[in-house]
Amino acid sequence: QVQLVESGGGLVQAGGSLRLSCTASGSRFRSNAVGWYRQAPGKQRDWVAAITSGGRTNYADSVKGRFTISRDNAENTVYLQMNSLKPEDTAVYYCNSFGSLPWAWGQGTQVTVSS
């Protein structure tokens, strides 16, 4: 069973940057594609970015060119570097598997971007 812990969120002004971390327990994490997702108040959870076990990446159009996903398999950690943040990026950010059955969701990490 994979357990996920997200961290790194906070309050930042528009145009600023944050780096989120997703640390997992369990060996399955390393062999899976992993995605970042976000959920704004009153909205559904949306996919943001994904990375395969081999490092191939993909992004939602809304974050392409601003966000970068990466992973350190030795540390069982996936990162999301977020630059040029906008108020509409405000949400709780989660990580989970991508393209396969989801693991149990973590608590997420709140990102708030002020204008």
C-alpha positions in Angstrom: 0.0 0.0 0.0 1.3 3.4 -1.0 1.0 6.3 1.5 1.4 9.8 0.2 2.5 13.0 2.0 2.4 16.3 0.2 4.2 19.4 1.4 5.6 22.8 0.3 2.4 24.8 -0.1 1.9 28.3 1.2 0.9 31.8 0.5 2.6 33.6 -2.3 2.0 36.7 -4.4 1.2 36.5 -8.1 4.3 36.0 -10.1 6.0 34.1 -7.3 7.2 30.5 -7.0 6.7 27.4 -4.9 8.1 23.9 -4.9 5.8 21.1 -3.8 7.0 17.7 -2.7 5.2 14.4 -2.7 6.9 11.7 -0.6 5.6 8.2 -0.7 6.1 4.9 1.2 6.0 1.7 -0.7 8.1 0.3 -3.5 5.2 0.5 -6.1 5.7 4.3 -6.2 8.9 4.0 -8.1 7.5 1.9 -10.9 4.4 4.0 -11.4 3.6 7.2 -13.3 2.7 9.9 -10.8 0.6 12.9 -11.2 -0.1 16.2 -9.5 -3.8 17.2 -9.1 -5.5 20.2 -7.7 -8.8 21.1 -6.3 -10.1 24.7 -5.9 -12.9 25.5 -3.5 -16.2 24.3 -5.0 -14.6 22.7 -8.0 -13.7 19.2 -9.0 -10.2 17.8 -8.7 -8.2 18.4 -11.9 -5.1 16.9 -13.2 -2.1 19.3 -13.5 1.0 17.3 -14.5 2.4 13.8 -14.7 5.7 12.0 -14.9 6.4 8.4 -15.9 8.7 6.1 -14.0 11.3 6.9 -16.7 10.9 10.6 -16.5 8.7 11.5 -19.4 6.4 14.5 -18.5 3.1 15.9 -19.5 1.2 19.0 -18.5 -2.2 20.5 -18.5 -2.4 23.5 -20.9 -3.2 25.8 -18.0 0.3 25.2 -16.4 2.4 24.4 -19.4 5.6 26.5 -19.5 5.1 27.6 -15.8 5.2 24.3 -13.9 7.8 21.5 -14.0 7.4 18.1 -12.6 10.3 15.9 -11.6 11.1 12.8 -9.5 13.8 11.3 -7.4 13.1 7.6 -7.4 15.9 7.0 -4.8 14.0 9.2 -2.4 10.5 8.1 -3.5 9.7 11.7 -4.1 8.0 13.7 -6.9 8.3 17.5 -7.1 6.3 20.2 -8.7 8.2 23.4 -9.3 5.6 26.2 -9.8 6.7 29.5 -11.3 4.8 32.6 -12.4 2.0 31.7 -10.2 -1.4 33.2 -10.8 -4.4 33.6 -8.5 -6.3 30.9 -10.4 -3.6 28.4 -9.3 -5.0 28.7 -5.8 -6.1 25.2 -4.7 -5.2 22.2 -2.6 -2.6 20.2 -4.5 -2.4 16.4 -4.3 -0.2 13.7 -5.8 -1.4 10.3 -6.8 -0.8 7.6 -9.4 -1.4 8.6 -13.0 -3.0 6.3 -15.6 -3.8 3.5 -13.1 -6.0 2.9 -10.1 -5.5 5.6 -7.6 -3.8 5.0 -4.2 -5.3 6.5 -1.1 -5.3 10.2 -1.3 -3.0 12.2 1.0 -4.1 15.3 2.9 -2.8 17.6 0.1 -1.0 20.9 0.5 -2.7 24.3 0.2 -1.4 26.8 -2.3 -2.8 30.3 -2.1 -1.8 33.0 -4.7 -2.7 36.5 -3.9 -3.2 39.2 -6.6 
